[in-house]
Amino acid sequence: MTGRVASVNLAVVTVAPWAGDPSGRSGIDKRPAPGRVGLHAQGVTGDFVAETSVHGGPDKAVYSYAREDAAWWSEELGREIPPGGFGENLSTEGVDVTGAVIGERWEVGGALLEVSQPRTPCRTFAGFWDVRDLIKRFTARAFPGAYLRVLRDGEVGAGDLVTVVHRPAHGVTIGEVFRAFNTSPELLPRLLDVPELPGRVRERVLRRTAGVSG
């Protein structure tokens, strides 16, 4: 599979009552950046992450969302959702982000990225969009976008190809992981066969499969 980067997006710091950080600041409002942007193991050069306990870091260094999925939401809500409107760093075209396999590797510009886990919607997201029931609707739609690790630092920019250079044989996708935790718990045992899942996610799987919520 080969797609392309529609835009690389960086945060415009927002101060709002819905921001989850105690400072009242949020980096969810991301907008296309000119030129090329560096990706590295901890995140995206020039980006802002307020809630570092739940965003950023090696397993959530880069967030990607497909413009095709954004178009569905534009139709659903009757308003334009521009690149970066999901708080994503990479807006892609021609990439099946929901169908990406955990551990799948993408070569993008000078960087090598690895699909890590789906995004979980939060109150900050709902507040930013000003859609009260967004978490419920986003969960039902189950097209969450993908967090990516950066295995090789590099610069990326709009128009760069997104080329899948490795796909693990286990076949467990971003969409399956999201549904396992939110709508289809019968899928949870399958996630234990995915060595590329982040440690915290694996711990949640173990708790849930043992019958303990978490």
N, C-alpha and C positions, 0 to 999 in steps of 0.2 A: 504494500500500500504506500502511495505517495500522495501527500496533500501539500498544503502550503500555509505559511503564517500570514494571516490577514493583517494583524497588527501586534505590536508588543506594547503593553499598557502599564503605566506607572501611576501610583496613587497621587491624588490631590487630597491633602489632609483635610478631613471634615470634622467639625465639632458639632455634635448633635445630641439631643436627649436620648436617642435610641442606640448610641454607640455603647458597645459592651465594655469598653475599657474604663476604669475609674477616672481617667483623665478627661473622659468625654470625647476623645479623639478616635477617629476611625480612618483606615486606609482602604475601605471598600470601594470608594469612588475612584476608579482607575480609568485613564484616558490614553489614547495612542501617543506614543513618544516618537519624536523624529529620530532618524538615524538608527544606529545599532546600539543594542543594550547588552550589557554583560550579565551572564547567568553564572552563578557559582554555588557551591555546596550549601551555603546558608540562605541563599535567596537571589534576589534580582537587584542589580546595582541601581541605585536611585529610587527604589521603591520604599514605601513606609508600611510597617506592620505594627499595629497598636497592641493587640492581644497576643503576645508572643507565646503564651501558654497553650494556645490552640491554633495558631497560624505560624507559618515560617518554620525554619529549622530544616535539617537534612531530609526528612520524609515529606515535607510540604514546602519545598524550596520554591516551586513554580506551580501556579494553578492554570490549567488550560480549559477552555470551553469552546465548543464548536459553534460557528456562526449559523449553521443549519439548525441547531437546537435553539439558538437565540431567536431565529426567525419564527419558530413555532410559538414562542412566548410573545413575540410582537403581535402575532395574529390573535393569540388568546386574550391579551390584555388591551388590544386595540391601540397600541402606542409603540413608537420606535424604541428599540433597545440597542444602543450603539455599542461598538466594541469596547470592552472593559466594563460593561454594565452589570456583569455578574461578579465583578471584583476579580476577574481573571487577568493574569499576566500575558498569556498567549491566547489570542483569538485565532482559531484555525478554520480552514476551509478544506473540504475533501478528506477529513480525518474522522473516523468513527471513534470518537472519544469514549462513548459509553460502552462500545464493544471492544475497547482496548484491553488486552490481557495484563493482569498484574505481573510486573516484571518485564513487560515488553519495553524494548529500547528504541528510542527515536533519535535519529541524527537530524539536528536542526541547526543550520548555519555552522558555526564552529563548535557547538556544544553537543554532548551526548547525554540524553535524558532517559530516565527509567520511570515507567508508570508505577505509582506507589499505592494510592488509595483514592476512594471517592470523597467528594466534599459533602459535609453534613450541613444542611441549612440551619440558620440561627436567627435570633430576633433582630440582630443587627442588619441582616440581609432583608428581612421583612420591613424593617423601619426605613431602610435606604430606598426601597421600592415603594414604600407607603401602600403596601398590600397586606391587610391584616391577617388573612388566612394563607399567606404565601408558603409558610412551612408545610402546611397540609397539602397544598396544591403541588409544590415542588416535589414532595415525597411521593405523591401519587403519580406524577409524571415520570419520575425515576430516571432522569437524564442529568446526573449531578455534576458532570465535569470531572476532571482527573487532576490530582496532585502528582507532581513529578519530582524525582530526585535528580540532581545534577551529578553525573558520573565523570564528566569532563567539562571543565569550565570553558566558556566560549561566548562570543558575541552573536546575537541574532537580530534580525530585522524583518520588516514587512517584505513579503515576497520570497523569503527563504523556503526551500522545500522541507517538508516533514517526511522523512523516510524511515519506515520500520526496518531495523537491521537485525532484530532478534525478537522471537516470540516464544515464551515458555510453553512446554507441552501440556501443562496442567489445564490450560484453557480457561481459567476462571477470570471473568471480566470485571471491569469497573461496575457495570450495571448489576452483576450478580452479587457483588459484595454489598452494594447499596441496598438491594432488595433483601438480602439475608438479614440485615440489621433492622430493616424498617417494615417490610411487608410480607416477607417469605422466610420465616425463621427455619423452615425445614432445609434451607440451603446452607445453614451455618456449618454443619460438619464438613462440607466440601471445602470450606476455607482453610481447614487444618492441613490441607495438601499443598498450600501455597507458601513456600519458604520466603518469598519476597515481600510478604505482608509486614508492615511495621510491627515492632514488638508490642506496642500498646494495643494495636488492633487485634493481634493474636491473643493477648490476654483477655480482651473482651469476648472473643469467640469462645475461649475456654470457660469463662464464667457463664456465658449464656448456654453453652452446651451442657454444662453441669447443672443447669436449672436455676442459676442465679442471675437476676437482671443486672444490666450494667452496660 
